[in-house]
Amino acid sequence: MKQSVKLIAGNWKMNGLAADLDAVIGELTLALQAEPPSCRVAVCPPSTLISRLAGAVRGCPIEVGGQDCRAEAHGAYTGGVSAEMLKDAGAGLVIVGHSERRQEFGETDLLVSAKAEAAIRAGLAPIVCVGETVEQREAGRAVEVVRDQVMNSLPKAVVGRDFAVAYEPVWAIGTGLTPTLAQIEEVHRAVRAAMIERLGLASAPAPILYGGSVKPDNARAILAVPEVGGALVGGASLKAADFLGIIRAA
Ligand code: PGA
């Protein structure tokens, strides 16, 4: 059976200065040029570092992503960054709807959908994040919650375009906890079914990433789960050796 290429994306969150980027990307580019990855690799640094990263990875198989964008293209939104601005700075992807934004900034599925649509409008590939809280999982509602988020956070505009969904259980992010492989498979299958219900079979090539405490030592097992099309990596993407370990597991 043909295996599609996985996507390993690093989410630096609000971490990293120019010197950190130079060190990590210097090490990554050397390693990936010596031995090209068998997966797609993306790094999503803070927006202050996007153009620096775009310059540093020229000629190297590392894609550049933003961590969020506004839905509007421009306007009086102090502090805001639009998808067009990320694209202009050198990004090719953008994460939208990360649970930290849903929780800290009250972002709704409706807003996340508008942001994903803005990404498509600007020519960026959105990585649309979904995931249940610990209370929702304990109440036996994980699949239902994630299904609803997929149905409501994916705009029709993604059909036929490069995009991904990332399943990130909120309780697994930055905690060292991960669901069992069976739980990951259950949710990923439900995400795929919801994507097809919402967007049709044309959405079938889009990868469903797993995110939440992915490390070099659990990456191989997680990436082998059916319907896991890659990983969204937080903490471990800040260290070149750890991120490389995950890339090599894909
Ligand atoms: P983590 O974060 O890998 O540090 O758990 C994942 C994420 O928030 O995307």
Boltz pocket constraint, residues with backbone or C-beta under 6 A from the ligand:
constraints:
  - pocket:
      binder: B
      contacts: [[A, 11], [A, 168], [A, 172], [A, 173], [A, 174], [A, 175], [A, 176], [A, 211], [A, 212], [A, 213], [A, 214], [A, 232], [A, 233], [A, 234], [A, 235], [A, 236]]
      max_distance: 6.0
